[in-house]
Amino acid sequence: MPDYLITWIHLIAATTLMGGLVFSQFVLNPAAQQDSPDPKSKELVRLAGRRFRTIAWVCLIILILTGSYQMLNESGSARIETTWGVILMLKLFLFFIAFGLILIHDFIIDPHAPAFKETQNPSAPAQKSRADNLQKAIILMTLAVLLVASYLTTI
């Protein structure tokens, strides 16, 4: 497969992940927090969150595979010992922090799980607040990864 195609797949996965995270945080979450008398709207938001979670994990796997391919194909270890390599390691470090935060969000503090419905769990508002803060941290970390990645293209 040509290198430019791998790069485009990597960019599309990153854009999809970042766009979905921002949409989820700034559109879906406020819609879910509204006091709507219609339970269908809350169920729709919950289902959209579940569906995006699958898309997000596919994007993460694609990012890991295409990023690994690009890193191994980028003239090997000779380039790792340069300034470019140091900044690449910073990007990888930030990515793995974001990846860890996504793991924590999806498997420990998942606001869309049935166990966190307000009727079943009295601590659901505090749990949703933690999940909301964690989503904001994930967005900030992915933005940091994108900023470092864009800086890498100028070196």
Helices and strands as residue ranges (DSSP letters): H 3-23, I 24-28, H 29-33, H 39-73, H 76-80, H 83-107, G 114-116, H 124-152
